[in-house]
Amino acid sequence: GREQLKAWDGNPFTWPVNSIWPYWVEHLDLLDEALQSTRDGWLDHLRRNAFSILTSFPEPPEQFRGRLWDFAFGPKTERQQAQDALGRGPEVLDRLLQEAAAADPERRAIAAEWLGRIGNSAAIEPLMRAVKVETKVEPRDAMLRALESLGGPLDLLLNRETLLCQARQGLAEGVP
């Protein structure tokens, strides 16, 4: 197990996916060590490999969910792997819809991008409501992109007058 976590190549596992997670259920302590925060760049690959392992689980173990959510909204280098490890279940969708209304515009943007990647059409209506009230450029753009990938009705949101008004507001805020 430790050797799999330490592997440097992009895919340390040659086993079928359904053969990986049963082993690791018995060795959660190793995954726990690999998911510890560290400033040692040499150990980042341990965490990346742990994310890959956790992605193979039907659902991530409860003890890792909090940290995975932190990583999922954390540094860009680990964000998508942590998101993939959390999966696509209904609890993820519910949490992302809450995050799309968070006070922090970066969290709203990350949630919208993730919703677009998940591909669940249940996110269209909540995203439509959110984008109508969104005032910041980055989250609004992420919401529009998510709606586009989900097949949402963008024509209802994009008209010349609205775009001109938003462009003026954006210019008044200055360069991000």
N, CA and C atoms as a LAMMPS dump frame, in Angstrom:
ITEM: TIMESTEP
0
ITEM: NUMBER OF ATOMS
528
ITEM: BOX BOUNDS ff ff ff
-5.0000000000000000e+02 5.0000000000000000e+02
-5.0000000000000000e+02 5.0000000000000000e+02
-5.0000000000000000e+02 5.0000000000000000e+02
ITEM: ATOMS id mol type element x y z
1 1 1 N 0.8 -1.189 0
2 1 2 C 0 0 0
3 1 3 C 0.849 1.262 0
4 2 1 N 1.86 1.299 0.87
5 2 2 C 2.715 2.494 0.94
6 2 3 C 3.412 2.738 -0.397
7 3 1 N 3.823 1.654 -1.046
8 3 2 C 4.518 1.804 -2.334
9 3 3 C 3.586 2.387 -3.401
10 4 1 N 2.317 1.994 -3.349
11 4 2 C 1.346 2.562 -4.288
12 4 3 C 1.183 4.054 -4.037
13 5 1 N 1.139 4.466 -2.782
14 5 2 C 1.003 5.888 -2.462
15 5 3 C 2.239 6.678 -2.874
16 6 1 N 3.399 6.04 -2.808
17 6 2 C 4.65 6.745 -3.123
18 6 3 C 4.965 6.771 -4.612
19 7 1 N 4.232 6.045 -5.417
20 7 2 C 4.533 5.951 -6.851
21 7 3 C 4.56 7.336 -7.484
22 8 1 N 5.533 7.567 -8.345
23 8 2 C 5.7 8.873 -8.977
24 8 3 C 4.982 8.982 -10.308
25 9 1 N 4.734 7.871 -10.972
26 9 2 C 4.091 7.977 -12.285
27 9 3 C 2.629 8.366 -12.122
28 10 1 N 2.016 8.833 -13.194
29 10 2 C 0.662 9.356 -13.147
30 10 3 C -0.388 8.355 -12.717
31 11 1 N -0.205 7.083 -13.018
32 11 2 C -1.195 6.078 -12.639
33 11 3 C -0.461 4.912 -11.99
34 12 1 N -0.368 4.915 -10.668
35 12 2 C 0.386 3.86 -9.997
36 12 3 C -0.353 2.528 -9.923
37 13 1 N -1.588 2.47 -10.428
38 13 2 C -2.398 1.274 -10.251
39 13 3 C -2.643 0.583 -11.578
40 14 1 N -2.263 -0.671 -11.618
41 14 2 C -2.51 -1.449 -12.823
42 14 3 C -3.687 -2.4 -12.613
43 15 1 N -4.276 -2.352 -11.419
44 15 2 C -5.407 -3.217 -11.115
45 15 3 C -6.681 -2.612 -11.677
46 16 1 N -7.7 -3.446 -11.888
47 16 2 C -9.018 -2.9 -12.234
48 16 3 C -9.555 -2.067 -11.061
49 17 1 N -10.342 -1.033 -11.363
50 17 2 C -10.838 -0.117 -10.338
51 17 3 C -11.541 -0.843 -9.198
52 18 1 N -12.364 -1.827 -9.543
53 18 2 C -13.105 -2.524 -8.479
54 18 3 C -12.211 -3.394 -7.604
55 19 1 N -10.937 -3.514 -7.951
56 19 2 C -9.997 -4.272 -7.122
57 19 3 C -9.184 -3.363 -6.208
58 20 1 N -9.205 -2.063 -6.465
59 20 2 C -8.373 -1.147 -5.688
60 20 3 C -8.993 -0.83 -4.336
61 21 1 N -10.231 -0.367 -4.319
62 21 2 C -10.8 0.14 -3.074
63 21 3 C -10.976 -0.901 -1.971
64 22 1 N -11.293 -2.186 -2.285
65 22 2 C -11.438 -3.14 -1.175
66 22 3 C -10.159 -3.289 -0.337
67 23 1 N -9.019 -3.226 -0.999
68 23 2 C -7.759 -3.278 -0.251
69 23 3 C -7.642 -2.076 0.681
70 24 1 N -7.965 -0.904 0.154
71 24 2 C -7.761 0.338 0.904
72 24 3 C -8.759 0.526 2.035
73 25 1 N -9.907 -0.128 1.968
74 25 2 C -10.857 -0.066 3.084
75 25 3 C -10.188 -0.596 4.354
76 26 1 N -9.301 -1.553 4.173
77 26 2 C -8.58 -2.135 5.314
78 26 3 C -7.343 -1.329 5.701
79 27 1 N -7.014 -0.297 4.924
80 27 2 C -5.79 0.484 5.171
81 27 3 C -6.07 1.991 5.116
82 28 1 N -7.162 2.389 5.734
83 28 2 C -7.533 3.808 5.729
84 28 3 C -6.505 4.674 6.45
85 29 1 N -5.761 4.094 7.372
86 29 2 C -4.736 4.853 8.085
87 29 3 C -3.668 5.383 7.126
88 30 1 N -3.336 4.606 6.105
89 30 2 C -2.345 5.07 5.121
90 30 3 C -2.896 6.237 4.3
91 31 1 N -4.16 6.14 3.935
92 31 2 C -4.789 7.243 3.209
93 31 3 C -4.87 8.486 4.091
94 32 1 N -5.166 8.289 5.354
95 32 2 C -5.239 9.395 6.297
96 32 3 C -3.901 10.128 6.356
97 33 1 N -2.81 9.394 6.446
98 33 2 C -1.472 10.004 6.455
99 33 3 C -1.225 10.792 5.175
100 34 1 N -1.597 10.219 4.052
101 34 2 C -1.338 10.864 2.763
102 34 3 C -2.155 12.139 2.583
103 35 1 N -3.3 12.23 3.244
104 35 2 C -4.164 13.41 3.096
105 35 3 C -3.849 14.513 4.095
106 36 1 N -2.845 14.303 4.937
107 36 2 C -2.47 15.354 5.884
108 36 3 C -1.888 16.543 5.125
109 37 1 N -2.192 17.71 5.625
110 37 2 C -1.644 18.922 5.009
111 37 3 C -0.145 18.954 5.242
112 38 1 N 0.559 19.359 4.218
113 38 2 C 2.01 19.473 4.323
114 38 3 C 2.486 20.573 3.386
115 39 1 N 3.564 21.179 3.745
116 39 2 C 4.17 22.196 2.878
117 39 3 C 5.34 21.601 2.096
118 40 1 N 5.536 20.326 2.239
119 40 2 C 6.618 19.635 1.561
120 40 3 C 6.163 19.235 0.162
121 41 1 N 6.655 19.935 -0.843
122 41 2 C 6.273 19.669 -2.223
123 41 3 C 6.6 18.268 -2.683
124 42 1 N 7.598 17.647 -2.038
125 42 2 C 7.975 16.293 -2.414
126 42 3 C 6.9 15.286 -2.032
127 43 1 N 6.037 15.66 -1.101
128 43 2 C 5.014 14.729 -0.642
129 43 3 C 3.656 14.962 -1.31
130 44 1 N 3.562 15.962 -2.17
131 44 2 C 2.296 16.241 -2.842
132 44 3 C 1.795 15.042 -3.639
133 45 1 N 2.706 14.271 -4.201
134 45 2 C 2.287 13.11 -4.999
135 45 3 C 1.57 12.068 -4.147
136 46 1 N 1.891 11.998 -2.852
137 46 2 C 1.176 11.075 -1.971
138 46 3 C -0.309 11.43 -1.933
139 47 1 N -0.587 12.739 -1.811
140 47 2 C -1.978 13.187 -1.75
141 47 3 C -2.672 12.943 -3.088
142 48 1 N -1.992 13.225 -4.19
143 48 2 C -2.588 12.972 -5.508
144 48 3 C -2.937 11.496 -5.676
145 49 1 N -2.041 10.626 -5.247
146 49 2 C -2.325 9.191 -5.329
147 49 3 C -3.47 8.802 -4.397
148 50 1 N -3.535 9.426 -3.222
149 50 2 C -4.648 9.146 -2.308
150 50 3 C -5.978 9.569 -2.939
151 51 1 N -5.986 10.713 -3.628
152 51 2 C -7.206 11.142 -4.328
153 51 3 C -7.607 10.102 -5.368
154 52 1 N -6.637 9.588 -6.108
155 52 2 C -6.933 8.563 -7.123
156 52 3 C -7.526 7.315 -6.478
157 53 1 N -6.968 6.925 -5.358
158 53 2 C -7.485 5.757 -4.652
159 53 3 C -8.917 6.014 -4.199
160 54 1 N -9.154 7.17 -3.593
161 54 2 C -10.487 7.485 -3.082
162 54 3 C -11.515 7.598 -4.2
163 55 1 N -11.085 7.985 -5.382
164 55 2 C -11.991 8.045 -6.529
165 55 3 C -12.502 6.649 -6.887
166 56 1 N -11.727 5.626 -6.583
167 56 2 C -12.148 4.258 -6.901
168 56 3 C -13.208 3.727 -5.934
169 57 1 N -13.378 4.374 -4.774
170 57 2 C -14.384 3.934 -3.796
171 57 3 C -15.78 4.226 -4.332
172 58 1 N -16.763 3.391 -3.996
173 58 2 C -18.145 3.721 -4.374
174 58 3 C -18.572 5.07 -3.779
175 59 1 N -18.162 5.322 -2.541
176 59 2 C -18.347 6.61 -1.869
177 59 3 C -17.137 6.815 -0.978
178 60 1 N -16.689 8.054 -0.824
179 60 2 C -15.522 8.255 0.045
180 60 3 C -15.879 7.945 1.502
181 61 1 N -14.943 7.37 2.244
182 61 2 C -15.198 7.104 3.661
183 61 3 C -15.527 8.408 4.399
184 62 1 N -16.428 8.31 5.334
185 62 2 C -16.916 9.473 6.079
186 62 3 C -15.77 10.282 6.686
187 63 1 N -14.76 9.606 7.211
188 63 2 C -13.676 10.303 7.891
189 63 3 C -12.876 11.229 6.977
190 64 1 N -12.997 11.068 5.666
191 64 2 C -12.232 11.905 4.737
192 64 3 C -13.07 12.99 4.068
193 65 1 N -14.373 12.932 4.211
194 65 2 C -15.237 13.85 3.455
195 65 3 C -14.965 15.32 3.767
196 66 1 N -14.803 15.659 5.023
197 66 2 C -14.537 17.056 5.381
198 66 3 C -13.279 17.588 4.721
199 67 1 N -12.209 16.804 4.788
200 67 2 C -10.949 17.224 4.158
201 67 3 C -11.078 17.281 2.643
202 68 1 N -11.797 16.311 2.07
203 68 2 C -11.982 16.335 0.615
204 68 3 C -12.729 17.591 0.191
205 69 1 N -13.742 18.002 0.957
206 69 2 C -14.456 19.238 0.627
207 69 3 C -13.519 20.44 0.733
208 70 1 N -12.636 20.44 1.737
209 70 2 C -11.664 21.543 1.849
210 70 3 C -10.752 21.581 0.628
211 71 1 N -10.246 20.412 0.235
212 71 2 C -9.387 20.358 -0.947
213 71 3 C -10.164 20.718 -2.218
214 72 1 N -11.43 20.349 -2.279
215 72 2 C -12.26 20.589 -3.464
216 72 3 C -12.46 22.081 -3.728
217 73 1 N -12.332 22.904 -2.692
218 73 2 C -12.43 24.345 -2.85
219 73 3 C -11.099 25.019 -2.557
220 74 1 N -10.05 24.223 -2.473
221 74 2 C -8.729 24.736 -2.123
222 74 3 C -7.871 25.04 -3.342
223 75 1 N -6.58 24.753 -3.221
224 75 2 C -5.638 25.071 -4.31
225 75 3 C -6.034 24.41 -5.634
226 76 1 N -5.883 25.145 -6.707
227 76 2 C -6.273 24.637 -8.027
228 76 3 C -5.575 23.341 -8.387
229 77 1 N -4.365 23.151 -7.896
230 77 2 C -3.596 21.962 -8.265
231 77 3 C -4.226 20.678 -7.763
232 78 1 N -5.042 20.751 -6.698
233 78 2 C -5.646 19.548 -6.137
234 78 3 C -7.168 19.55 -6.216
235 79 1 N -7.71 20.641 -6.651
236 79 2 C -9.159 20.844 -6.601
237 79 3 C -9.942 19.764 -7.347
238 80 1 N -9.627 19.543 -8.619
239 80 2 C -10.433 18.615 -9.407
240 80 3 C -10.29 17.177 -8.926
241 81 1 N -9.098 16.791 -8.494
242 81 2 C -8.927 15.423 -7.996
243 81 3 C -9.761 15.194 -6.737
244 82 1 N -9.798 16.191 -5.859
245 82 2 C -10.618 16.066 -4.644
246 82 3 C -12.095 16.025 -5.017
247 83 1 N -12.487 16.842 -5.984
248 83 2 C -13.878 16.837 -6.436
249 83 3 C -14.25 15.474 -7.004
250 84 1 N -13.371 14.912 -7.804
251 84 2 C -13.632 13.58 -8.366
252 84 3 C -13.743 12.531 -7.266
253 85 1 N -12.93 12.653 -6.224
254 85 2 C -12.975 11.693 -5.123
255 85 3 C -14.288 11.791 -4.346
256 86 1 N -14.894 12.972 -4.309
257 86 2 C -16.175 13.127 -3.611
258 86 3 C -17.326 12.504 -4.389
259 87 1 N -17.162 12.335 -5.678
260 87 2 C -18.173 11.667 -6.487
261 87 3 C -19.238 12.61 -7.02
262 88 1 N -20.363 12.012 -7.41
263 88 2 C -21.435 12.754 -8.076
264 88 3 C -22.801 12.503 -7.445
265 89 1 N -22.82 12.001 -6.252
266 89 2 C -24.081 11.629 -5.608
267 89 3 C -24.962 12.822 -5.268
268 90 1 N -26.186 12.53 -4.82
269 90 2 C -27.14 13.598 -4.519
270 90 3 C -26.66 14.542 -3.419
271 91 1 N -25.891 14.026 -2.45
272 91 2 C -25.396 14.905 -1.396
273 91 3 C -24.376 15.901 -1.944
274 92 1 N -23.627 15.502 -2.959
275 92 2 C -22.673 16.415 -3.592
276 92 3 C -23.439 17.506 -4.338
277 93 1 N -24.455 17.134 -5.074
278 93 2 C -25.273 18.108 -5.793
279 93 3 C -25.898 19.107 -4.821
280 94 1 N -26.465 18.617 -3.73
281 94 2 C -27.088 19.503 -2.74
282 94 3 C -26.08 20.482 -2.162
283 95 1 N -24.923 19.987 -1.815
284 95 2 C -23.883 20.853 -1.232
285 95 3 C -23.42 21.887 -2.244
286 96 1 N -23.259 21.485 -3.497
287 96 2 C -22.808 22.426 -4.532
288 96 3 C -23.849 23.505 -4.787
289 97 1 N -25.103 23.145 -4.746
290 97 2 C -26.149 24.15 -4.931
291 97 3 C -26.129 25.156 -3.78
292 98 1 N -25.796 24.705 -2.577
293 98 2 C -25.631 25.626 -1.451
294 98 3 C -24.416 26.521 -1.668
295 99 1 N -23.317 25.924 -2.132
296 99 2 C -22.085 26.684 -2.365
297 99 3 C -22.252 27.713 -3.484
298 100 1 N -23.132 27.425 -4.446
299 100 2 C -23.373 28.374 -5.541
300 100 3 C -24.011 29.659 -5.034
301 101 1 N -24.496 29.648 -3.801
302 101 2 C -25.083 30.843 -3.188
303 101 3 C -24.224 31.348 -2.024
304 102 1 N -23.008 30.858 -1.889
305 102 2 C -22.126 31.24 -0.785
306 102 3 C -21.764 32.721 -0.861
307 103 1 N -21.327 33.265 0.248
308 103 2 C -20.929 34.674 0.293
309 103 3 C -19.645 34.919 -0.509
310 104 1 N -18.763 33.947 -0.559
311 104 2 C -17.473 34.081 -1.237
312 104 3 C -17.642 33.86 -2.745
313 105 1 N -17.32 34.861 -3.565
314 105 2 C -17.493 34.701 -5.014
315 105 3 C -16.628 33.594 -5.617
316 106 1 N -15.451 33.343 -5.04
317 106 2 C -14.61 32.265 -5.566
318 106 3 C -15.283 30.908 -5.341
319 107 1 N -15.886 30.723 -4.178
320 107 2 C -16.599 29.469 -3.908
321 107 3 C -17.779 29.311 -4.854
322 108 1 N -18.491 30.404 -5.15
323 108 2 C -19.612 30.335 -6.087
324 108 3 C -19.117 29.919 -7.466
325 109 1 N -17.993 30.475 -7.883
326 109 2 C -17.437 30.139 -9.203
327 109 3 C -16.999 28.676 -9.255
328 110 1 N -16.318 28.212 -8.207
329 110 2 C -15.859 26.819 -8.167
330 110 3 C -17.06 25.872 -8.19
331 111 1 N -18.079 26.196 -7.402
332 111 2 C -19.279 25.344 -7.355
333 111 3 C -19.956 25.287 -8.719
334 112 1 N -20.059 26.424 -9.388
335 112 2 C -20.713 26.448 -10.7
336 112 3 C -19.931 25.615 -11.717
337 113 1 N -18.618 25.778 -11.725
338 113 2 C -17.791 25.006 -12.667
339 113 3 C -17.962 23.516 -12.414
340 114 1 N -17.957 23.129 -11.156
341 114 2 C -18.106 21.731 -10.76
342 114 3 C -19.481 21.21 -11.149
343 115 1 N -20.514 22.006 -10.938
344 115 2 C -21.871 21.598 -11.352
345 115 3 C -21.927 21.325 -12.85
346 116 1 N -21.246 22.153 -13.632
347 116 2 C -21.203 21.93 -15.075
348 116 3 C -20.519 20.616 -15.423
349 117 1 N -19.459 20.286 -14.702
350 117 2 C -18.735 19.038 -14.967
351 117 3 C -19.533 17.814 -14.555
352 118 1 N -20.275 17.917 -13.465
353 118 2 C -21.075 16.775 -12.996
354 118 3 C -22.119 16.405 -14.037
355 119 1 N -22.705 17.411 -14.67
356 119 2 C -23.641 17.141 -15.752
357 119 3 C -25.045 16.765 -15.321
358 120 1 N -25.437 17.099 -14.115
359 120 2 C -26.78 16.787 -13.626
360 120 3 C -27.715 17.932 -13.982
361 121 1 N -28.704 17.664 -14.8
362 121 2 C -29.618 18.708 -15.26
363 121 3 C -30.465 19.299 -14.137
364 122 1 N -30.488 18.655 -12.974
365 122 2 C -31.218 19.214 -11.824
366 122 3 C -30.608 20.538 -11.368
367 123 1 N -29.394 20.837 -11.8
368 123 2 C -28.734 22.086 -11.413
369 123 3 C -29.144 23.263 -12.291
370 124 1 N -29.849 23.023 -13.395
371 124 2 C -30.167 24.112 -14.333
372 124 3 C -31.006 25.2 -13.676
373 125 1 N -32.128 24.842 -13.075
374 125 2 C -33.012 25.865 -12.484
375 125 3 C -32.33 26.655 -11.371
376 126 1 N -31.658 25.982 -10.41
377 126 2 C -30.957 26.761 -9.381
378 126 3 C -29.866 27.667 -9.962
379 127 1 N -29.164 27.198 -10.98
380 127 2 C -28.146 28.043 -11.614
381 127 3 C -28.784 29.215 -12.358
382 128 1 N -29.92 28.979 -12.969
383 128 2 C -30.633 30.072 -13.651
384 128 3 C -31 31.167 -12.647
385 129 1 N -31.503 30.765 -11.497
386 129 2 C -31.852 31.751 -10.462
387 129 3 C -30.61 32.475 -9.954
388 130 1 N -29.54 31.72 -9.731
389 130 2 C -28.311 32.301 -9.187
390 130 3 C -27.667 33.287 -10.154
391 131 1 N -27.628 32.944 -11.437
392 131 2 C -26.962 33.811 -12.406
393 131 3 C -27.727 35.122 -12.592
394 132 1 N -29.021 35.095 -12.372
395 132 2 C -29.825 36.322 -12.522
396 132 3 C -29.502 37.354 -11.449
397 133 1 N -29.045 36.898 -10.301
398 133 2 C -28.73 37.837 -9.22
399 133 3 C -27.225 38.019 -9.011
400 134 1 N -26.41 37.264 -9.729
401 134 2 C -24.958 37.331 -9.553
402 134 3 C -24.414 38.663 -10.07
403 135 1 N -23.599 39.325 -9.262
404 135 2 C -23.035 40.621 -9.648
405 135 3 C -21.551 40.548 -9.982
406 136 1 N -20.874 39.497 -9.575
407 136 2 C -19.436 39.37 -9.826
408 136 3 C -19.189 38.635 -11.139
409 137 1 N -18.154 39.065 -11.847
410 137 2 C -17.87 38.546 -13.187
411 137 3 C -17.482 37.069 -13.169
412 138 1 N -16.538 36.689 -12.303
413 138 2 C -16.027 35.308 -12.326
414 138 3 C -17.113 34.275 -12.024
415 139 1 N -17.895 34.44 -10.938
416 139 2 C -18.939 33.44 -10.704
417 139 3 C -20.015 33.447 -11.783
418 140 1 N -20.345 34.625 -12.277
419 140 2 C -21.367 34.705 -13.331
420 140 3 C -20.899 33.953 -14.579
421 141 1 N -19.653 34.162 -14.952
422 141 2 C -19.096 33.467 -16.112
423 141 3 C -19.12 31.952 -15.894
424 142 1 N -18.721 31.512 -14.701
425 142 2 C -18.723 30.077 -14.398
426 142 3 C -20.142 29.511 -14.446
427 143 1 N -21.097 30.283 -13.965
428 143 2 C -22.491 29.831 -13.995
429 143 3 C -23.001 29.718 -15.426
430 144 1 N -22.669 30.691 -16.245
431 144 2 C -23.097 30.646 -17.65
432 144 3 C -22.462 29.461 -18.377
433 145 1 N -21.195 29.22 -18.111
434 145 2 C -20.516 28.076 -18.734
435 145 3 C -21.141 26.757 -18.282
436 146 1 N -21.463 26.685 -16.988
437 146 2 C -22.105 25.472 -16.469
438 146 3 C -23.464 25.271 -17.128
439 147 1 N -24.228 26.35 -17.23
440 147 2 C -25.536 26.244 -17.875
441 147 3 C -25.402 25.809 -19.328
442 148 1 N -24.398 26.335 -20.008
443 148 2 C -24.172 25.935 -21.4
444 148 3 C -23.867 24.439 -21.491
445 149 1 N -22.999 23.945 -20.602
446 149 2 C -22.654 22.517 -20.667
447 149 3 C -23.827 21.631 -20.255
448 150 1 N -24.734 22.176 -19.443
449 150 2 C -25.91 21.406 -19.017
450 150 3 C -27.078 21.526 -19.986
451 151 1 N -26.929 22.371 -21.006
452 151 2 C -28.011 22.561 -21.971
453 151 3 C -29.073 23.535 -21.493
454 152 1 N -28.689 24.42 -20.581
455 152 2 C -29.63 25.417 -20.062
456 152 3 C -29.969 26.472 -21.103
457 153 1 N -31.089 27.168 -20.944
458 153 2 C -31.557 28.167 -21.916
459 153 3 C -30.824 29.511 -21.77
460 154 1 N -29.643 29.602 -22.348
461 154 2 C -28.841 30.822 -22.228
462 154 3 C -29.478 32.024 -22.918
463 155 1 N -30.273 31.782 -23.936
464 155 2 C -30.875 32.897 -24.663
465 155 3 C -31.755 33.756 -23.75
466 156 1 N -32.263 33.183 -22.661
467 156 2 C -33.07 33.949 -21.715
468 156 3 C -32.217 34.897 -20.881
469 157 1 N -30.925 34.62 -20.819
470 157 2 C -30.032 35.405 -19.974
471 157 3 C -29.18 36.401 -20.746
472 158 1 N -28.999 36.149 -22.02
473 158 2 C -28.066 36.964 -22.803
474 158 3 C -28.823 37.821 -23.811
475 159 1 N -28.89 39.097 -23.519
476 159 2 C -29.412 40.037 -24.499
477 159 3 C -28.518 41.266 -24.475
478 160 1 N -28.552 42.052 -25.514
479 160 2 C -27.604 43.155 -25.668
480 160 3 C -27.675 44.171 -24.533
481 161 1 N -28.863 44.544 -24.126
482 161 2 C -29.004 45.548 -23.071
483 161 3 C -28.423 45.054 -21.748
484 162 1 N -28.724 43.812 -21.408
485 162 2 C -28.21 43.246 -20.169
486 162 3 C -26.693 43.125 -20.219
487 163 1 N -26.177 42.661 -21.338
488 163 2 C -24.724 42.514 -21.481
489 163 3 C -24.027 43.865 -21.405
490 164 1 N -24.593 44.892 -22.024
491 164 2 C -24.008 46.23 -21.973
492 164 3 C -23.992 46.747 -20.538
493 165 1 N -25.075 46.57 -19.824
494 165 2 C -25.163 46.994 -18.429
495 165 3 C -24.12 46.259 -17.579
496 166 1 N -23.985 44.965 -17.768
497 166 2 C -23.019 44.181 -17.009
498 166 3 C -21.588 44.575 -17.362
499 167 1 N -21.337 44.86 -18.633
500 167 2 C -19.999 45.29 -19.049
501 167 3 C -19.643 46.612 -18.379
502 168 1 N -20.581 47.532 -18.324
503 168 2 C -20.335 48.824 -17.665
504 168 3 C -20.059 48.63 -16.179
505 169 1 N -20.827 47.765 -15.538
506 169 2 C -20.605 47.49 -14.112
507 169 3 C -19.228 46.875 -13.897
508 170 1 N -18.857 45.959 -14.766
509 170 2 C -17.548 45.323 -14.661
510 170 3 C -16.411 46.311 -14.831
511 171 1 N -16.554 47.219 -15.792
512 171 2 C -15.52 48.227 -16.012
513 171 3 C -15.426 49.186 -14.826
514 172 1 N -16.547 49.487 -14.206
515 172 2 C -16.543 50.368 -13.048
516 172 3 C -15.804 49.732 -11.867
517 173 1 N -15.841 48.407 -11.761
518 173 2 C -15.145 47.712 -10.68
519 173 3 C -13.64 47.682 -10.893
520 174 1 N -13.189 47.84 -12.111
521 174 2 C -11.762 47.785 -12.408
522 174 3 C -11.333 46.39 -12.815
523 175 1 N -10.066 46.266 -13.142
524 175 2 C -9.51 44.987 -13.597
525 175 3 C -9.418 44.041 -12.412
526 176 1 N -9.91 42.766 -12.565
527 176 2 C -9.855 41.812 -11.445
528 176 3 C -8.451 41.413 -11.119
